[in-house]
Amino acid sequence: MFATRDEDAALDIVQDAMLKITEKYSGKPANELPMLFSRILQNTIHDHFRRQKVRNTWTTLLSALGKGDEKDEEYDPLESLHAKSGDLGADDPARQFEQAQVLGHIEQALARLPARQREAFLLRYWEELDVAEAAAAMGCSEGSVKTHCSRAVHALAGMLSAKGLKL
């Protein structure tokens, strides 16, 4: 709770840490579990903040693409984009053109990433898989997923900034 300042997030983090310790360390002696749990909890907190930072980056970037109804708390900016469709809605044509350009820049930047970075990024942040699920899907370690995601985020930020998109 002190780390996140959000009771719901804190409960989720503790639950994730408890699941990880039971899945991976159930055979360890009981006297080793408190130390292991502490380390797993700290790593889970760090993962939470990394995910939050990346989500905030993309939310900030995509928030310029369209605004939902102020009363609509579940608004997803990606829903306002139509990647393959020529119909961007009945909004202002200039705004439609700007949205199409931004989406095109994002797609181009994703396409320029190395295959493993693109795969890790899309699994983690677009498919919303956790690190373990992404690692299983990619057939690699969790550390590799984290490394690929970190490199992808930095590369995407650089490519999109170079195109004039502010993050």
C-alpha positions in Angstrom: 0.0 0.0 0.0 2.9 2.4 0.8 4.5 1.7 -2.6 1.5 2.1 -4.7 -0.7 4.4 -2.7 -3.6 2.5 -4.2 -5.3 -0.2 -2.1 -6.7 -2.1 -5.1 -3.3 -2.1 -6.9 -1.6 -3.2 -3.7 -4.0 -6.1 -3.2 -3.4 -7.2 -6.8 0.3 -7.0 -6.5 0.3 -9.1 -3.2 -2.0 -11.6 -4.9 0.3 -11.9 -7.9 3.3 -12.3 -5.6 1.6 -15.0 -3.6 0.7 -16.9 -6.8 4.3 -16.7 -8.1 5.7 -18.0 -4.8 3.3 -20.9 -4.7 3.8 -21.8 -8.4 7.6 -21.6 -8.3 8.8 -22.2 -4.8 6.3 -24.6 -3.2 9.0 -27.1 -2.6 11.3 -24.8 -0.6 11.6 -25.1 3.2 9.2 -22.9 5.1 12.1 -20.8 6.7 13.2 -19.6 3.2 9.8 -18.5 2.1 9.6 -15.1 3.9 12.8 -13.9 2.2 11.7 -15.2 -1.2 8.3 -13.6 -0.8 9.9 -10.3 0.0 12.0 -10.4 -3.1 9.1 -11.6 -5.3 6.9 -8.8 -3.9 9.5 -6.2 -4.7 9.9 -7.4 -8.2 6.2 -7.5 -8.7 5.9 -3.9 -7.5 8.6 -2.9 -10.0 6.8 -4.7 -12.7 3.6 -2.9 -11.8 5.3 0.5 -12.1 7.0 -0.4 -15.4 3.6 -1.4 -16.8 2.0 1.7 -15.5 4.7 3.9 -17.0 4.3 2.3 -20.5 0.5 2.4 -20.3 0.7 6.1 -19.3 3.0 6.8 -22.2 0.7 5.2 -24.7 -2.4 6.7 -23.0 -0.9 10.1 -23.3 0.1 9.6 -26.9 -3.2 8.2 -27.9 -5.3 10.6 -25.9 -4.6 13.2 -28.6 -6.3 11.0 -31.1 -9.8 11.5 -29.8 -11.7 12.2 -26.7 -14.5 10.1 -25.3 -17.6 11.4 -23.6 -16.5 12.9 -20.3 -19.0 10.7 -18.5 -17.7 7.5 -20.2 -15.0 6.2 -17.8 -14.4 3.1 -20.0 -13.4 5.1 -23.1 -10.6 3.5 -25.0 -8.8 5.8 -27.5 -7.8 2.8 -29.7 -11.5 2.3 -30.4 -11.7 5.7 -32.1 -9.1 4.6 -34.6 -10.0 2.6 -37.7 -6.8 1.2 -39.1 -8.0 -0.5 -42.2 -11.2 1.3 -42.8 -11.5 4.5 -44.9 -14.4 5.6 -42.8 -13.1 7.5 -39.8 -16.5 8.7 -38.7 -18.4 11.9 -39.3 -15.9 14.1 -37.4 -13.9 17.0 -38.8 -12.0 15.8 -41.9 -8.8 17.5 -40.7 -9.0 15.6 -37.4 -9.7 12.4 -39.3 -6.6 12.9 -41.4 -4.5 13.7 -38.4 -5.7 10.5 -36.6 -5.0 8.4 -39.8 -1.5 9.9 -39.9 -0.7 9.2 -36.3 -2.0 5.6 -36.6 0.2 5.2 -39.7 3.3 6.4 -37.9 2.6 4.0 -35.0 2.1 1.1 -37.4 5.3 2.0 -39.3 7.3 2.3 -36.1 6.0 -1.1 -34.9 6.9 -2.7 -38.3 10.5 -1.3 -38.0 11.1 -3.0 -34.7 13.1 -6.3 -34.6 10.7 -9.3 -34.7 11.3 -10.4 -31.1 10.8 -6.8 -29.7 7.7 -6.3 -31.7 6.3 -9.7 -30.6 7.1 -9.0 -26.9 5.7 -5.5 -27.1 2.4 -6.6 -28.8 1.9 -9.5 -26.4 2.5 -7.5 -23.3 0.9 -4.1 -24.0 -1.6 -4.7 -26.8 -2.7 -8.3 -25.9 -2.2 -7.4 -22.1 -0.5 -10.7 -21.3 1.6 -10.8 -18.1 5.4 -11.4 -18.3 5.0 -15.2 -17.7 2.3 -15.6 -20.3 4.3 -13.7 -22.9 7.4 -15.7 -22.1 5.5 -18.9 -22.5 4.0 -17.7 -25.8 7.4 -16.6 -27.1 9.3 -19.6 -25.8 11.8 -17.6 -23.8 12.6 -16.5 -20.3 10.6 -13.8 -18.4 13.8 -11.7 -18.3 14.1 -11.9 -22.1 10.5 -10.6 -22.4 11.2 -7.7 -20.1 14.4 -6.9 -22.0 12.6 -7.0 -25.4 9.7 -4.9 -24.1 12.0 -2.3 -22.6 14.0 -2.0 -25.8 10.9 -1.9 -27.9 9.4 0.9 -25.8 12.5 3.0 -26.0 12.9 2.4 -29.8 9.2 3.2 -30.4 9.5 6.4 -28.3 12.5 7.5 -30.3 10.9 6.7 -33.7 7.7 8.5 -32.8 9.4 11.5 -31.3 11.5 11.8 -34.5 8.2 11.9 -36.4 7.1 14.8 -34.3 4.7 12.9 -32.0 5.2 14.0 -28.4 5.2 11.4 -25.8 
